[in-house]
């Protein structure tokens, strides 16, 4: 069941000086929700609401318009769907922690912008609280865009990444190259940009994405499934 608190503030506009970062917390149990809410209260983050289910989480984010979402729900148990649906219907910076951070490559590829590693919690409540506050504060300043995957699924559209044709190139002909560089917030932007390119594009595309070690393969595999160009 979703649990809203008082007050609603949008994530699209700049926060007034001194206003606290707001968030919606999504976790799998009431105990975990209570713990995270308590930790966030000590680092100055305002919890607008909390949810345990995918539907409740998306509803709260759409209704309350928080600056951020803190996702603690395992990606395989609904967390990934939360990321996809939030980024499709009410794009909001999402920070992964706890079980959600254990498969962060999938979450980041789907549109989440940051993670607080599980090992951070082992440093104790104070260190974990500070880390949560710091990451949510940074994430709240990230401008995010609508992510296409969930909307494509809702429309029943399947993307065949292998439908592109290869062309023989003359060794003497100079081939143009498209180079794209991206940092925080890059994965959903890459999906939007690459998705708009024609499959007959007469140039290879090289992408440089600022991302933690170990997550690039997941990003490439996900992009290969949502854009017409083979990745």
VMD Tcl script that draws the C-alpha trace (Angstrom):
set ca {
  {0.00 0.00 0.00}
  {1.31 3.45 -0.88}
  {1.89 5.85 1.98}
  {1.96 9.54 1.01}
  {3.15 12.31 3.27}
  {2.13 15.94 3.12}
  {3.49 18.33 0.52}
  {4.20 17.93 -3.20}
  {7.08 19.42 -5.14}
  {8.04 18.86 -8.76}
  {11.39 17.49 -9.89}
  {11.56 19.44 -13.12}
  {12.15 22.89 -11.67}
  {15.15 24.15 -9.72}
  {14.75 23.90 -5.96}
  {14.54 27.16 -4.03}
  {17.63 27.77 -1.88}
  {17.40 25.93 1.40}
  {14.56 23.63 0.38}
  {15.20 20.00 1.20}
  {15.50 17.33 -1.47}
  {12.29 15.30 -1.68}
  {11.98 11.61 -2.49}
  {9.62 8.67 -2.73}
  {11.04 5.48 -1.18}
  {10.27 2.09 -2.72}
  {11.21 -1.07 -0.80}
  {9.98 -4.63 -0.35}
  {9.00 -4.59 3.33}
  {7.51 -2.22 5.89}
  {10.61 -2.68 8.05}
  {12.91 -1.61 5.23}
  {10.73 1.37 4.36}
  {10.77 2.52 7.99}
  {14.56 2.14 8.23}
  {15.26 4.06 5.05}
  {12.81 6.81 5.99}
  {14.50 7.19 9.37}
  {17.96 7.33 7.80}
  {16.81 9.94 5.28}
  {15.34 12.11 8.02}
  {18.78 12.37 9.63}
  {20.42 13.60 6.42}
  {17.85 16.24 5.57}
  {15.94 14.44 2.81}
  {12.16 14.78 2.95}
  {10.25 11.56 2.27}
  {7.00 12.46 0.50}
  {5.74 8.89 0.42}
  {6.67 5.23 0.46}
  {5.51 2.17 -1.46}
  {6.05 -1.58 -1.63}
  {4.38 -2.39 -4.94}
  {5.08 -1.28 -8.50}
  {1.65 0.26 -9.04}
  {1.74 2.18 -5.77}
  {5.25 3.45 -6.47}
  {4.39 4.76 -9.93}
  {1.17 6.31 -8.65}
  {2.99 8.13 -5.86}
  {5.70 9.47 -8.17}
  {3.10 10.72 -10.66}
  {0.92 12.28 -7.94}
  {3.60 13.74 -5.65}
  {6.25 14.74 -8.23}
  {9.28 14.22 -5.94}
  {12.76 15.45 -6.79}
  {14.04 11.85 -6.68}
  {13.09 8.22 -6.15}
  {15.07 5.94 -3.82}
  {14.61 2.37 -5.08}
  {15.44 -0.46 -2.67}
  {13.22 -3.09 -4.31}
  {15.07 -5.96 -6.03}
  {15.00 -5.45 -9.80}
  {13.83 -9.01 -10.39}
  {10.91 -8.56 -7.99}
  {9.46 -5.42 -9.56}
  {12.23 -2.88 -9.17}
  {13.08 -2.86 -12.86}
  {9.44 -2.31 -13.75}
  {9.34 0.65 -11.36}
  {12.30 2.22 -13.18}
  {10.79 1.60 -16.61}
  {7.33 2.89 -15.76}
  {8.52 5.96 -13.85}
  {10.86 6.92 -16.68}
  {8.07 6.40 -19.22}
  {5.31 8.30 -17.42}
  {6.91 10.77 -14.99}
  {10.72 10.90 -15.61}
  {12.39 11.37 -12.22}
  {16.01 10.81 -11.12}
  {16.15 7.33 -9.57}
  {18.87 6.19 -7.16}
  {19.32 2.46 -6.56}
  {20.28 1.01 -3.19}
  {20.00 -2.27 -1.28}
  {18.74 -5.17 -3.42}
  {18.17 -2.85 -6.42}
  {21.86 -1.94 -6.49}
  {22.92 -5.58 -6.79}
  {21.95 -5.60 -10.49}
  {22.67 -1.96 -11.10}
  {23.63 -2.44 -14.74}
  {20.03 -3.32 -15.59}
  {18.62 -0.44 -13.55}
  {21.01 2.13 -14.98}
  {20.33 0.93 -18.52}
  {16.60 1.30 -17.90}
  {16.98 4.92 -16.77}
  {18.18 5.08 -13.15}
  {20.92 7.69 -12.71}
  {22.96 6.54 -9.71}
  {23.43 3.90 -7.04}
  {24.53 3.59 -3.43}
  {26.47 0.33 -3.25}
  {25.31 -2.31 -0.78}
  {28.74 -2.28 0.84}
  {28.14 1.31 1.98}
  {25.45 0.15 4.39}
  {27.98 -2.08 6.12}
  {29.89 1.04 7.19}
  {27.17 1.86 9.71}
  {23.99 3.96 9.88}
  {25.73 7.36 9.91}
  {27.90 6.66 6.87}
  {25.00 5.08 4.99}
  {22.70 7.99 5.80}
  {25.27 10.52 4.57}
  {25.79 8.52 1.37}
  {22.06 8.37 0.69}
  {21.69 12.09 1.25}
  {24.68 12.91 -0.94}
  {23.61 10.71 -3.84}
  {20.00 11.88 -3.74}
  {21.11 15.51 -3.63}
  {23.29 15.07 -6.71}
  {20.60 13.06 -8.50}
  {17.99 15.75 -7.85}
  {19.96 18.09 -10.11}
  {20.06 15.66 -13.03}
  {17.69 16.45 -15.88}
  {16.11 13.22 -17.08}
  {14.03 12.51 -20.16}
  {11.25 10.13 -21.05}
  {12.57 6.62 -21.51}
  {11.16 4.74 -24.54}
  {11.21 1.08 -23.47}
  {8.02 0.93 -21.40}
  {6.06 3.01 -23.90}
  {7.18 0.72 -26.73}
  {6.01 -2.28 -24.72}
  {2.66 -0.64 -23.94}
  {2.14 0.03 -27.65}
  {2.96 -3.57 -28.50}
  {5.92 -2.57 -30.64}
  {8.75 -5.05 -31.03}
  {12.13 -3.87 -32.20}
  {14.17 -6.24 -34.35}
  {17.75 -5.23 -33.76}
  {19.01 -7.69 -36.37}
  {17.00 -6.27 -39.26}
  {19.71 -3.88 -40.39}
  {21.55 -4.71 -43.63}
  {25.29 -4.62 -44.09}
  {26.80 -2.91 -47.09}
  {30.07 -3.53 -48.84}
  {32.38 -0.52 -48.58}
  {35.04 0.50 -51.00}
  {38.41 0.62 -49.30}
  {39.15 3.81 -51.16}
  {36.04 5.62 -49.89}
  {36.31 7.66 -46.70}
  {33.56 6.61 -44.30}
  {31.95 9.21 -42.02}
  {31.74 8.38 -38.31}
  {29.27 9.61 -35.70}
  {30.68 9.95 -32.16}
  {28.47 10.51 -29.10}
  {29.77 11.20 -25.59}
  {27.53 11.02 -22.52}
  {27.80 11.07 -18.73}
  {25.17 11.00 -15.97}
  {21.71 10.51 -17.46}
  {23.27 9.23 -20.68}
  {21.54 5.83 -21.11}
  {18.00 7.16 -21.65}
  {19.34 9.99 -23.80}
  {21.28 7.48 -25.89}
  {18.13 5.42 -26.37}
  {16.26 8.50 -27.58}
  {19.04 9.68 -29.93}
  {19.95 6.26 -31.34}
  {16.29 5.34 -31.66}
  {15.76 8.33 -33.95}
  {18.53 7.28 -36.36}
  {17.57 5.35 -39.51}
  {18.73 1.77 -39.82}
  {20.21 2.73 -43.22}
  {22.51 5.30 -41.60}
  {25.64 5.30 -43.84}
  {28.05 5.71 -40.91}
  {29.10 3.74 -37.83}
  {28.18 5.26 -34.46}
  {30.70 5.25 -31.62}
  {29.38 5.86 -28.10}
  {31.49 6.85 -25.11}
  {29.39 6.53 -21.94}
  {30.71 7.48 -18.49}
  {29.72 4.40 -16.46}
  {31.03 2.29 -13.60}
  {33.12 -0.75 -14.46}
  {31.03 -3.83 -15.25}
  {27.87 -2.06 -16.42}
  {28.75 -1.34 -20.06}
  {27.87 -4.80 -21.36}
  {24.38 -4.58 -19.86}
  {23.86 -1.14 -21.39}
  {24.94 -2.35 -24.84}
  {22.67 -5.39 -24.65}
  {19.71 -3.27 -23.61}
  {20.29 -0.68 -26.36}
  {20.55 -3.49 -28.90}
  {17.01 -4.47 -28.01}
  {15.34 -1.06 -28.09}
  {16.82 0.70 -31.13}
  {16.72 -0.25 -34.82}
  {20.48 0.01 -35.27}
  {22.46 -3.08 -34.21}
  {24.52 -2.32 -31.09}
}
mol new
graphics top color blue
foreach p $ca { graphics top sphere $p radius 0.5 }
foreach p [lrange $ca 0 end-1] q [lrange $ca 1 end] { graphics top cylinder $p $q radius 0.2 }
display resetview
